[in-house]
């Protein structure tokens, strides 16, 4: 058997001009550049995005920035896990070429005044319960795309509404980058990997996979022709009985427009957000 491939840690950049020079040098040599934006606390889901980046492009840049503007005032910005050294170690396994770790002042100088709002797509689901969240996401992702200027940027289907919002912003604003989604990486019991899973205690962790189980069962019933309403009501009741609460939403939406659906004919998604103790979990599955 071949020995495992070992890589060096990616080169870390915190200076915009140095990052830009490195990316431009690659591009001059005809090398394609793929960006994977993250908030760090990297897990196997993030690493799958980086592996995908290396499979489809020559150079992979991973940005690590915990973006304050996408957190609400009562959300977990202050306690969000941060360990860049561990993240860089983890990235060494993937062959990522560069880690872009901008300082807060680089991203948001004191008189920062611009915001990108994507109407419509952001009105329901997470947008309804996290006001301002997607404006924060769209704005920071636009900045990251302009800083790195990749050919392609990858986003997880785990954050499905985010993926659609970014696709729309990139199209509307002619940002000139290809956006691709990558399927959700899960634990063996179905729980979607998330940096927030580490907030779960042992009892919560045991209950957490029910979220995916409920979504998968609803998707199967919809595929068989069932109507959404009763399935969703049962699903909320099951999650509540299992210990989730509040269930912020459990919905069936068109996979592209995110319009609500009662019956499924084309590509659709079942999506949910629910608290388990103090931890907010989101997940979605394709129908
Ligand atoms: P985050 O650090 O949570 O902002 O996530 C960075 C990127 O990784 C986003 O595009 C997420 O959708 C993606 N991601 C997070 N968790 C997973 C997962 N379990 N599987 C696939 N992609 C993921």
Boltz pocket constraint, residues with backbone or C-beta under 6 A from the ligand:
constraints:
  - pocket:
      binder: B
      contacts: [[A, 37], [A, 38], [A, 39], [A, 40], [A, 45], [A, 46], [A, 48], [A, 49], [A, 154], [A, 155], [A, 156], [A, 157], [A, 158], [A, 159], [A, 182], [A, 183], [A, 184], [A, 185], [A, 186], [A, 192], [A, 193], [A, 194], [A, 195]]
      max_distance: 6.0
